[in-house]
Amino acid sequence: MYVCICMSVTDGDIRREAAAGACKLRHLQERLGLASQCGKCAPCAKEILKDSLAEQALEPALFSTG
């Protein structure tokens, strides 16, 4: 799904950046140009980034043997 129409950024792009170490909207702005035009995408982008980071935090627990 497109999150930022102005810069053609999708939710998949945001998730890939989160996996690559982005943890703040500022990082997405620097790497993707997200929210650098009209800014209407910022709330949605923050939510996707937050969800992606939460999923990453849970992944080790899913594979633990303990």
mmCIF file of the N, C-alpha and C atoms, coordinates in Angstrom:
data_MODEL
# 
_entry.id   MODEL 
# 
loop_
_atom_site.group_PDB 
_atom_site.id 
_atom_site.type_symbol 
_atom_site.label_atom_id 
_atom_site.label_alt_id 
_atom_site.label_comp_id 
_atom_site.label_asym_id 
_atom_site.label_entity_id 
_atom_site.label_seq_id 
_atom_site.pdbx_PDB_ins_code 
_atom_site.Cartn_x 
_atom_site.Cartn_y 
_atom_site.Cartn_z 
_atom_site.occupancy 
_atom_site.B_iso_or_equiv 
_atom_site.pdbx_formal_charge 
_atom_site.auth_seq_id 
_atom_site.auth_comp_id 
_atom_site.auth_asym_id 
_atom_site.auth_atom_id 
_atom_site.pdbx_PDB_model_num 
ATOM 1   N N  . MET A 1 1  ? 0.847  -1.166  0.000  1.00 0.00 ? 1  MET A N  1 
ATOM 2   C CA . MET A 1 1  ? 0.000  0.000   0.000  1.00 0.00 ? 1  MET A CA 1 
ATOM 3   C C  . MET A 1 1  ? 0.900  1.240   0.000  1.00 0.00 ? 1  MET A C  1 
ATOM 4   N N  . TYR A 1 2  ? 0.501  2.228   -0.787 1.00 0.00 ? 2  TYR A N  1 
ATOM 5   C CA . TYR A 1 2  ? 1.246  3.485   -0.782 1.00 0.00 ? 2  TYR A CA 1 
ATOM 6   C C  . TYR A 1 2  ? 0.921  4.268   0.486  1.00 0.00 ? 2  TYR A C  1 
ATOM 7   N N  . VAL A 1 3  ? 1.961  4.705   1.149  1.00 0.00 ? 3  VAL A N  1 
ATOM 8   C CA . VAL A 1 3  ? 1.825  5.507   2.360  1.00 0.00 ? 3  VAL A CA 1 
ATOM 9   C C  . VAL A 1 3  ? 2.081  6.969   2.017  1.00 0.00 ? 3  VAL A C  1 
ATOM 10  N N  . CYS A 1 4  ? 3.115  7.213   1.233  1.00 0.00 ? 4  CYS A N  1 
ATOM 11  C CA . CYS A 1 4  ? 3.486  8.569   0.812  1.00 0.00 ? 4  CYS A CA 1 
ATOM 12  C C  . CYS A 1 4  ? 3.359  8.645   -0.702 1.00 0.00 ? 4  CYS A C  1 
ATOM 13  N N  . ILE A 1 5  ? 2.288  9.267   -1.146 1.00 0.00 ? 5  ILE A N  1 
ATOM 14  C CA . ILE A 1 5  ? 2.057  9.416   -2.581 1.00 0.00 ? 5  ILE A CA 1 
ATOM 15  C C  . ILE A 1 5  ? 3.088  10.368  -3.180 1.00 0.00 ? 5  ILE A C  1 
ATOM 16  N N  . CYS A 1 6  ? 3.418  11.423  -2.467 1.00 0.00 ? 6  CYS A N  1 
ATOM 17  C CA . CYS A 1 6  ? 4.352  12.429  -2.987 1.00 0.00 ? 6  CYS A CA 1 
ATOM 18  C C  . CYS A 1 6  ? 5.696  11.821  -3.394 1.00 0.00 ? 6  CYS A C  1 
ATOM 19  N N  . MET A 1 7  ? 6.175  10.860  -2.584 1.00 0.00 ? 7  MET A N  1 
ATOM 20  C CA . MET A 1 7  ? 7.500  10.273  -2.832 1.00 0.00 ? 7  MET A CA 1 
ATOM 21  C C  . MET A 1 7  ? 7.419  8.794   -3.237 1.00 0.00 ? 7  MET A C  1 
ATOM 22  N N  . SER A 1 8  ? 6.218  8.303   -3.475 1.00 0.00 ? 8  SER A N  1 
ATOM 23  C CA . SER A 1 8  ? 5.990  6.907   -3.907 1.00 0.00 ? 8  SER A CA 1 
ATOM 24  C C  . SER A 1 8  ? 6.596  5.888   -2.939 1.00 0.00 ? 8  SER A C  1 
ATOM 25  N N  . VAL A 1 9  ? 6.310  6.066   -1.657 1.00 0.00 ? 9  VAL A N  1 
ATOM 26  C CA . VAL A 1 9  ? 6.824  5.174   -0.619 1.00 0.00 ? 9  VAL A CA 1 
ATOM 27  C C  . VAL A 1 9  ? 5.700  4.249   -0.161 1.00 0.00 ? 9  VAL A C  1 
ATOM 28  N N  . THR A 1 10 ? 5.997  2.959   -0.096 1.00 0.00 ? 10 THR A N  1 
ATOM 29  C CA . THR A 1 10 ? 5.004  1.968   0.329  1.00 0.00 ? 10 THR A CA 1 
ATOM 30  C C  . THR A 1 10 ? 5.268  1.507   1.757  1.00 0.00 ? 10 THR A C  1 
ATOM 31  N N  . ASP A 1 11 ? 4.299  0.776   2.318  1.00 0.00 ? 11 ASP A N  1 
ATOM 32  C CA . ASP A 1 11 ? 4.494  0.205   3.651  1.00 0.00 ? 11 ASP A CA 1 
ATOM 33  C C  . ASP A 1 11 ? 5.647  -0.796  3.621  1.00 0.00 ? 11 ASP A C  1 
ATOM 34  N N  . GLY A 1 12 ? 5.826  -1.491  2.522  1.00 0.00 ? 12 GLY A N  1 
ATOM 35  C CA . GLY A 1 12 ? 6.947  -2.422  2.386  1.00 0.00 ? 12 GLY A CA 1 
ATOM 36  C C  . GLY A 1 12 ? 8.290  -1.710  2.453  1.00 0.00 ? 12 GLY A C  1 
ATOM 37  N N  . ASP A 1 13 ? 8.364  -0.523  1.854  1.00 0.00 ? 13 ASP A N  1 
ATOM 38  C CA . ASP A 1 13 ? 9.595  0.271   1.924  1.00 0.00 ? 13 ASP A CA 1 
ATOM 39  C C  . ASP A 1 13 ? 9.904  0.632   3.376  1.00 0.00 ? 13 ASP A C  1 
ATOM 40  N N  . ILE A 1 14 ? 8.884  1.022   4.112  1.00 0.00 ? 14 ILE A N  1 
ATOM 41  C CA . ILE A 1 14 ? 9.067  1.400   5.517  1.00 0.00 ? 14 ILE A CA 1 
ATOM 42  C C  . ILE A 1 14 ? 9.513  0.188   6.330  1.00 0.00 ? 14 ILE A C  1 
ATOM 43  N N  . ARG A 1 15 ? 8.911  -0.956  6.094  1.00 0.00 ? 15 ARG A N  1 
ATOM 44  C CA . ARG A 1 15 ? 9.287  -2.178  6.825  1.00 0.00 ? 15 ARG A CA 1 
ATOM 45  C C  . ARG A 1 15 ? 10.732 -2.589  6.510  1.00 0.00 ? 15 ARG A C  1 
ATOM 46  N N  . ARG A 1 16 ? 11.132 -2.454  5.259  1.00 0.00 ? 16 ARG A N  1 
ATOM 47  C CA . ARG A 1 16 ? 12.527 -2.771  4.894  1.00 0.00 ? 16 ARG A CA 1 
ATOM 48  C C  . ARG A 1 16 ? 13.502 -1.832  5.591  1.00 0.00 ? 16 ARG A C  1 
ATOM 49  N N  . GLU A 1 17 ? 13.157 -0.552  5.653  1.00 0.00 ? 17 GLU A N  1 
ATOM 50  C CA . GLU A 1 17 ? 14.028 0.409   6.334  1.00 0.00 ? 17 GLU A CA 1 
ATOM 51  C C  . GLU A 1 17 ? 14.089 0.116   7.834  1.00 0.00 ? 17 GLU A C  1 
ATOM 52  N N  . ALA A 1 18 ? 12.969 -0.284  8.427  1.00 0.00 ? 18 ALA A N  1 
ATOM 53  C CA . ALA A 1 18 ? 12.968 -0.646  9.848  1.00 0.00 ? 18 ALA A CA 1 
ATOM 54  C C  . ALA A 1 18 ? 13.889 -1.841  10.072 1.00 0.00 ? 18 ALA A C  1 
ATOM 55  N N  . ALA A 1 19 ? 13.838 -2.816  9.186  1.00 0.00 ? 19 ALA A N  1 
ATOM 56  C CA . ALA A 1 19 ? 14.706 -3.993  9.299  1.00 0.00 ? 19 ALA A CA 1 
ATOM 57  C C  . ALA A 1 19 ? 16.170 -3.612  9.109  1.00 0.00 ? 19 ALA A C  1 
ATOM 58  N N  . ALA A 1 20 ? 16.410 -2.539  8.367  1.00 0.00 ? 20 ALA A N  1 
ATOM 59  C CA . ALA A 1 20 ? 17.781 -2.080  8.114  1.00 0.00 ? 20 ALA A CA 1 
ATOM 60  C C  . ALA A 1 20 ? 18.285 -1.118  9.192  1.00 0.00 ? 20 ALA A C  1 
ATOM 61  N N  . GLY A 1 21 ? 17.433 -0.839  10.201 1.00 0.00 ? 21 GLY A N  1 
ATOM 62  C CA . GLY A 1 21 ? 17.892 -0.027  11.322 1.00 0.00 ? 21 GLY A CA 1 
ATOM 63  C C  . GLY A 1 21 ? 17.178 1.288   11.550 1.00 0.00 ? 21 GLY A C  1 
ATOM 64  N N  . ALA A 1 22 ? 16.266 1.669   10.676 1.00 0.00 ? 22 ALA A N  1 
ATOM 65  C CA . ALA A 1 22 ? 15.522 2.916   10.901 1.00 0.00 ? 22 ALA A CA 1 
ATOM 66  C C  . ALA A 1 22 ? 14.625 2.743   12.125 1.00 0.00 ? 22 ALA A C  1 
ATOM 67  N N  . CYS A 1 23 ? 14.653 3.712   13.018 1.00 0.00 ? 23 CYS A N  1 
ATOM 68  C CA . CYS A 1 23 ? 13.815 3.593   14.215 1.00 0.00 ? 23 CYS A CA 1 
ATOM 69  C C  . CYS A 1 23 ? 13.061 4.890   14.527 1.00 0.00 ? 23 CYS A C  1 
ATOM 70  N N  . LYS A 1 24 ? 13.210 5.896   13.676 1.00 0.00 ? 24 LYS A N  1 
ATOM 71  C CA . LYS A 1 24 ? 12.508 7.164   13.861 1.00 0.00 ? 24 LYS A CA 1 
ATOM 72  C C  . LYS A 1 24 ? 12.032 7.675   12.514 1.00 0.00 ? 24 LYS A C  1 
ATOM 73  N N  . LEU A 1 25 ? 11.006 8.501   12.534 1.00 0.00 ? 25 LEU A N  1 
ATOM 74  C CA . LEU A 1 25 ? 10.496 9.095   11.309 1.00 0.00 ? 25 LEU A CA 1 
ATOM 75  C C  . LEU A 1 25 ? 11.605 9.852   10.589 1.00 0.00 ? 25 LEU A C  1 
ATOM 76  N N  . ARG A 1 26 ? 12.460 10.488  11.345 1.00 0.00 ? 26 ARG A N  1 
ATOM 77  C CA . ARG A 1 26 ? 13.576 11.242  10.763 1.00 0.00 ? 26 ARG A CA 1 
ATOM 78  C C  . ARG A 1 26 ? 14.433 10.354  9.866  1.00 0.00 ? 26 ARG A C  1 
ATOM 79  N N  . HIS A 1 27 ? 14.657 9.107   10.290 1.00 0.00 ? 27 HIS A N  1 
ATOM 80  C CA . HIS A 1 27 ? 15.437 8.171   9.479  1.00 0.00 ? 27 HIS A CA 1 
ATOM 81  C C  . HIS A 1 27 ? 14.731 7.891   8.158  1.00 0.00 ? 27 HIS A C  1 
ATOM 82  N N  . LEU A 1 28 ? 13.403 7.724   8.211  1.00 0.00 ? 28 LEU A N  1 
ATOM 83  C CA . LEU A 1 28 ? 12.644 7.477   6.989  1.00 0.00 ? 28 LEU A CA 1 
ATOM 84  C C  . LEU A 1 28 ? 12.673 8.692   6.072  1.00 0.00 ? 28 LEU A C  1 
ATOM 85  N N  . GLN A 1 29 ? 12.645 9.868   6.661  1.00 0.00 ? 29 GLN A N  1 
ATOM 86  C CA . GLN A 1 29 ? 12.725 11.093  5.866  1.00 0.00 ? 29 GLN A CA 1 
ATOM 87  C C  . GLN A 1 29 ? 14.072 11.176  5.151  1.00 0.00 ? 29 GLN A C  1 
ATOM 88  N N  . GLU A 1 30 ? 15.141 10.843  5.855  1.00 0.00 ? 30 GLU A N  1 
ATOM 89  C CA . GLU A 1 30 ? 16.477 10.906  5.261  1.00 0.00 ? 30 GLU A CA 1 
ATOM 90  C C  . GLU A 1 30 ? 16.670 9.855   4.179  1.00 0.00 ? 30 GLU A C  1 
ATOM 91  N N  . ARG A 1 31 ? 16.187 8.653   4.419  1.00 0.00 ? 31 ARG A N  1 
ATOM 92  C CA . ARG A 1 31 ? 16.441 7.527   3.516  1.00 0.00 ? 31 ARG A CA 1 
ATOM 93  C C  . ARG A 1 31 ? 15.468 7.436   2.356  1.00 0.00 ? 31 ARG A C  1 
ATOM 94  N N  . LEU A 1 32 ? 14.200 7.814   2.582  1.00 0.00 ? 32 LEU A N  1 
ATOM 95  C CA . LEU A 1 32 ? 13.167 7.634   1.562  1.00 0.00 ? 32 LEU A CA 1 
ATOM 96  C C  . LEU A 1 32 ? 12.543 8.936   1.067  1.00 0.00 ? 32 LEU A C  1 
ATOM 97  N N  . GLY A 1 33 ? 12.788 10.024  1.779  1.00 0.00 ? 33 GLY A N  1 
ATOM 98  C CA . GLY A 1 33 ? 12.145 11.280  1.435  1.00 0.00 ? 33 GLY A CA 1 
ATOM 99  C C  . GLY A 1 33 ? 10.721 11.379  1.957  1.00 0.00 ? 33 GLY A C  1 
ATOM 100 N N  . LEU A 1 34 ? 10.332 10.397  2.733  1.00 0.00 ? 34 LEU A N  1 
ATOM 101 C CA . LEU A 1 34 ? 8.985  10.316  3.296  1.00 0.00 ? 34 LEU A CA 1 
ATOM 102 C C  . LEU A 1 34 ? 8.665  11.560  4.119  1.00 0.00 ? 34 LEU A C  1 
ATOM 103 N N  . ALA A 1 35 ? 7.443  12.067  3.995  1.00 0.00 ? 35 ALA A N  1 
ATOM 104 C CA . ALA A 1 35 ? 6.956  13.221  4.773  1.00 0.00 ? 35 ALA A CA 1 
ATOM 105 C C  . ALA A 1 35 ? 7.775  14.480  4.540  1.00 0.00 ? 35 ALA A C  1 
ATOM 106 N N  . SER A 1 36 ? 8.392  14.577  3.372  1.00 0.00 ? 36 SER A N  1 
ATOM 107 C CA . SER A 1 36 ? 9.198  15.764  3.076  1.00 0.00 ? 36 SER A CA 1 
ATOM 108 C C  . SER A 1 36 ? 8.472  16.750  2.172  1.00 0.00 ? 36 SER A C  1 
ATOM 109 N N  . GLN A 1 37 ? 7.293  16.375  1.693  1.00 0.00 ? 37 GLN A N  1 
ATOM 110 C CA . GLN A 1 37 ? 6.500  17.266  0.846  1.00 0.00 ? 37 GLN A CA 1 
ATOM 111 C C  . GLN A 1 37 ? 5.313  17.790  1.646  1.00 0.00 ? 37 GLN A C  1 
ATOM 112 N N  . CYS A 1 38 ? 4.172  17.158  1.541  1.00 0.00 ? 38 CYS A N  1 
ATOM 113 C CA . CYS A 1 38 ? 2.977  17.668  2.224  1.00 0.00 ? 38 CYS A CA 1 
ATOM 114 C C  . CYS A 1 38 ? 2.907  17.224  3.688  1.00 0.00 ? 38 CYS A C  1 
ATOM 115 N N  . GLY A 1 39 ? 3.519  16.079  4.030  1.00 0.00 ? 39 GLY A N  1 
ATOM 116 C CA . GLY A 1 39 ? 3.559  15.612  5.412  1.00 0.00 ? 39 GLY A CA 1 
ATOM 117 C C  . GLY A 1 39 ? 2.340  14.858  5.898  1.00 0.00 ? 39 GLY A C  1 
ATOM 118 N N  . LYS A 1 40 ? 1.321  14.691  5.058  1.00 0.00 ? 40 LYS A N  1 
ATOM 119 C CA . LYS A 1 40 ? 0.097  14.015  5.485  1.00 0.00 ? 40 LYS A CA 1 
ATOM 120 C C  . LYS A 1 40 ? 0.322  12.539  5.806  1.00 0.00 ? 40 LYS A C  1 
ATOM 121 N N  . CYS A 1 41 ? 1.404  11.973  5.311  1.00 0.00 ? 41 CYS A N  1 
ATOM 122 C CA . CYS A 1 41 ? 1.694  10.555  5.511  1.00 0.00 ? 41 CYS A CA 1 
ATOM 123 C C  . CYS A 1 41 ? 2.375  10.268  6.853  1.00 0.00 ? 41 CYS A C  1 
ATOM 124 N N  . ALA A 1 42 ? 2.859  11.289  7.527  1.00 0.00 ? 42 ALA A N  1 
ATOM 125 C CA . ALA A 1 42 ? 3.662  11.091  8.734  1.00 0.00 ? 42 ALA A CA 1 
ATOM 126 C C  . ALA A 1 42 ? 2.979  10.230  9.803  1.00 0.00 ? 42 ALA A C  1 
ATOM 127 N N  . PRO A 1 43 ? 1.721  10.479  10.160 1.00 0.00 ? 43 PRO A N  1 
ATOM 128 C CA . PRO A 1 43 ? 1.102  9.641   11.193 1.00 0.00 ? 43 PRO A CA 1 
ATOM 129 C C  . PRO A 1 43 ? 1.024  8.157   10.806 1.00 0.00 ? 43 PRO A C  1 
ATOM 130 N N  . CYS A 1 44 ? 0.644  7.889   9.571  1.00 0.00 ? 44 CYS A N  1 
ATOM 131 C CA . CYS A 1 44 ? 0.554  6.497   9.109  1.00 0.00 ? 44 CYS A CA 1 
ATOM 132 C C  . CYS A 1 44 ? 1.936  5.859   9.068  1.00 0.00 ? 44 CYS A C  1 
ATOM 133 N N  . ALA A 1 45 ? 2.921  6.596   8.585  1.00 0.00 ? 45 ALA A N  1 
ATOM 134 C CA . ALA A 1 45 ? 4.284  6.079   8.504  1.00 0.00 ? 45 ALA A CA 1 
ATOM 135 C C  . ALA A 1 45 ? 4.829  5.753   9.892  1.00 0.00 ? 45 ALA A C  1 
ATOM 136 N N  . LYS A 1 46 ? 4.562  6.622   10.865 1.00 0.00 ? 46 LYS A N  1 
ATOM 137 C CA . LYS A 1 46 ? 5.003  6.367   12.240 1.00 0.00 ? 46 LYS A CA 1 
ATOM 138 C C  . LYS A 1 46 ? 4.377  5.087   12.791 1.00 0.00 ? 46 LYS A C  1 
ATOM 139 N N  . GLU A 1 47 ? 3.110  4.883   12.500 1.00 0.00 ? 47 GLU A N  1 
ATOM 140 C CA . GLU A 1 47 ? 2.407  3.693   12.986 1.00 0.00 ? 47 GLU A CA 1 
ATOM 141 C C  . GLU A 1 47 ? 2.995  2.421   12.361 1.00 0.00 ? 47 GLU A C  1 
ATOM 142 N N  . ILE A 1 48 ? 3.266  2.456   11.071 1.00 0.00 ? 48 ILE A N  1 
ATOM 143 C CA . ILE A 1 48 ? 3.856  1.297   10.401 1.00 0.00 ? 48 ILE A CA 1 
ATOM 144 C C  . ILE A 1 48 ? 5.253  1.034   10.944 1.00 0.00 ? 48 ILE A C  1 
ATOM 145 N N  . LEU A 1 49 ? 6.017  2.080   11.147 1.00 0.00 ? 49 LEU A N  1 
ATOM 146 C CA . LEU A 1 49 ? 7.361  1.923   11.700 1.00 0.00 ? 49 LEU A CA 1 
ATOM 147 C C  . LEU A 1 49 ? 7.296  1.327   13.103 1.00 0.00 ? 49 LEU A C  1 
ATOM 148 N N  . LYS A 1 50 ? 6.392  1.840   13.935 1.00 0.00 ? 50 LYS A N  1 
ATOM 149 C CA . LYS A 1 50 ? 6.232  1.328   15.301 1.00 0.00 ? 50 LYS A CA 1 
ATOM 150 C C  . LYS A 1 50 ? 5.850  -0.146  15.285 1.00 0.00 ? 50 LYS A C  1 
ATOM 151 N N  . ASP A 1 51 ? 4.901  -0.510  14.438 1.00 0.00 ? 51 ASP A N  1 
ATOM 152 C CA . ASP A 1 51 ? 4.474  -1.908  14.331 1.00 0.00 ? 51 ASP A CA 1 
ATOM 153 C C  . ASP A 1 51 ? 5.613  -2.801  13.850 1.00 0.00 ? 51 ASP A C  1 
ATOM 154 N N  . SER A 1 52 ? 6.373  -2.321  12.891 1.00 0.00 ? 52 SER A N  1 
ATOM 155 C CA . SER A 1 52 ? 7.499  -3.099  12.358 1.00 0.00 ? 52 SER A CA 1 
ATOM 156 C C  . SER A 1 52 ? 8.555  -3.344  13.427 1.00 0.00 ? 52 SER A C  1 
ATOM 157 N N  . LEU A 1 53 ? 8.844  -2.314  14.193 1.00 0.00 ? 53 LEU A N  1 
ATOM 158 C CA . LEU A 1 53 ? 9.842  -2.456  15.262 1.00 0.00 ? 53 LEU A CA 1 
ATOM 159 C C  . LEU A 1 53 ? 9.344  -3.405  16.346 1.00 0.00 ? 53 LEU A C  1 
ATOM 160 N N  . ALA A 1 54 ? 8.052  -3.354  16.647 1.00 0.00 ? 54 ALA A N  1 
ATOM 161 C CA . ALA A 1 54 ? 7.478  -4.268  17.640 1.00 0.00 ? 54 ALA A CA 1 
ATOM 162 C C  . ALA A 1 54 ? 7.546  -5.709  17.152 1.00 0.00 ? 54 ALA A C  1 
ATOM 163 N N  . GLU A 1 55 ? 7.262  -5.919  15.880 1.00 0.00 ? 55 GLU A N  1 
ATOM 164 C CA . GLU A 1 55 ? 7.346  -7.271  15.307 1.00 0.00 ? 55 GLU A CA 1 
ATOM 165 C C  . GLU A 1 55 ? 8.779  -7.800  15.373 1.00 0.00 ? 55 GLU A C  1 
ATOM 166 N N  . GLN A 1 56 ? 9.737  -6.941  15.086 1.00 0.00 ? 56 GLN A N  1 
ATOM 167 C CA . GLN A 1 56 ? 11.146 -7.343  15.148 1.00 0.00 ? 56 GLN A CA 1 
ATOM 168 C C  . GLN A 1 56 ? 11.536 -7.727  16.568 1.00 0.00 ? 56 GLN A C  1 
ATOM 169 N N  . ALA A 1 57 ? 11.009 -7.004  17.535 1.00 0.00 ? 57 ALA A N  1 
ATOM 170 C CA . ALA A 1 57 ? 11.336 -7.285  18.927 1.00 0.00 ? 57 ALA A CA 1 
ATOM 171 C C  . ALA A 1 57 ? 10.775 -8.636  19.362 1.00 0.00 ? 57 ALA A C  1 
ATOM 172 N N  . LEU A 1 58 ? 9.653  -9.049  18.775 1.00 0.00 ? 58 LEU A N  1 
ATOM 173 C CA . LEU A 1 58 ? 9.034  -10.327 19.116 1.00 0.00 ? 58 LEU A CA 1 
ATOM 174 C C  . LEU A 1 58 ? 9.673  -11.503 18.420 1.00 0.00 ? 58 LEU A C  1 
ATOM 175 N N  . GLU A 1 59 ? 10.314 -11.303 17.278 1.00 0.00 ? 59 GLU A N  1 
ATOM 176 C CA . GLU A 1 59 ? 10.862 -12.406 16.502 1.00 0.00 ? 59 GLU A CA 1 
ATOM 177 C C  . GLU A 1 59 ? 11.794 -13.315 17.282 1.00 0.00 ? 59 GLU A C  1 
ATOM 178 N N  . PRO A 1 60 ? 12.743 -12.802 18.061 1.00 0.00 ? 60 PRO A N  1 
ATOM 179 C CA . PRO A 1 60 ? 13.606 -13.731 18.810 1.00 0.00 ? 60 PRO A CA 1 
ATOM 180 C C  . PRO A 1 60 ? 12.822 -14.625 19.770 1.00 0.00 ? 60 PRO A C  1 
ATOM 181 N N  . ALA A 1 61 ? 11.752 -14.100 20.356 1.00 0.00 ? 61 ALA A N  1 
ATOM 182 C CA . ALA A 1 61 ? 10.943 -14.887 21.281 1.00 0.00 ? 61 ALA A CA 1 
ATOM 183 C C  . ALA A 1 61 ? 10.239 -16.041 20.556 1.00 0.00 ? 61 ALA A C  1 
ATOM 184 N N  . LEU A 1 62 ? 9.911  -15.835 19.310 1.00 0.00 ? 62 LEU A N  1 
ATOM 185 C CA . LEU A 1 62 ? 9.225  -16.885 18.551 1.00 0.00 ? 62 LEU A CA 1 
ATOM 186 C C  . LEU A 1 62 ? 10.130 -18.068 18.267 1.00 0.00 ? 62 LEU A C  1 
ATOM 187 N N  . PHE A 1 63 ? 11.446 -17.805 18.226 1.00 0.00 ? 63 PHE A N  1 
ATOM 188 C CA . PHE A 1 63 ? 12.371 -18.867 17.878 1.00 0.00 ? 63 PHE A CA 1 
ATOM 189 C C  . PHE A 1 63 ? 13.180 -19.381 19.057 1.00 0.00 ? 63 PHE A C  1 
ATOM 190 N N  . SER A 1 64 ? 12.867 -18.935 20.256 1.00 0.00 ? 64 SER A N  1 
ATOM 191 C CA . SER A 1 64 ? 13.614 -19.396 21.426 1.00 0.00 ? 64 SER A CA 1 
ATOM 192 C C  . SER A 1 64 ? 13.270 -20.847 21.729 1.00 0.00 ? 64 SER A C  1 
ATOM 193 N N  . THR A 1 65 ? 14.244 -21.568 22.265 1.00 0.00 ? 65 THR A N  1 
ATOM 194 C CA . THR A 1 65 ? 14.034 -22.979 22.578 1.00 0.00 ? 65 THR A CA 1 
ATOM 195 C C  . THR A 1 65 ? 13.749 -23.204 24.044 1.00 0.00 ? 65 THR A C  1 
ATOM 196 N N  . GLY A 1 66 ? 13.747 -22.123 24.814 1.00 0.00 ? 66 GLY A N  1 
ATOM 197 C CA . GLY A 1 66 ? 13.570 -22.249 26.249 1.00 0.00 ? 66 GLY A CA 1 
ATOM 198 C C  . GLY A 1 66 ? 12.189 -22.304 26.657 1.00 0.00 ? 66 GLY A C  1 
# 
